[in-house]
Amino acid sequence: MSPVTTHAEHVAAELEARAALRDIWNHGYIGQSGPHRYAAAAGNLADSLADNPGTRTVAAIAANRAHRDGGRAPKPSVKAGRAALRALGRLTHDDRLNSPTTAGMVHTAVSEAIADAFHHATDAHGMRPGDVIALHHARTHGRFPSCVADDVRALVFLVGDLLALATAYGWAWEYPVWEAEDLYAEERDQ
């Protein structure tokens, strides 16, 4: 099952759960009625599908694209990277309170988001992590190939914007990439 399909299934399951709940409300079904069980099952499916790298990456890409600086080239946007992490529920007030340093929190959040992007690149596009990073370097040097599909371009721009955010907090771009590659390899082995 591809992550993009999984995201569509998540949206469909959520809409079906809402429709079933609307039926329960309109018709007075209670307890373990058919619509009630269906709504619960659809809601559980939506919750489980929302917690996978493909769905998280699709959400981050959408937020990154929606930002006015998302996708600019050749220079990545720190603000678009921050918007992508906020769409994932990262960098919240609670995260900042529970983290000893903001730079450490950003490094962890960026590394995890890039690892998710690597999974998405592999599952949806057959790309290796090194391919994504190579395209990112082509972007920053003004040599981004024009033949790259829009969804791959958006993925590469997301990774670049996340790396720009990590760099703004004092990290060399290699550190979150190395950690993301380690997370990616560890999760692939499981």
Disulfide bonds with the S-S distance in Angstrom:
none
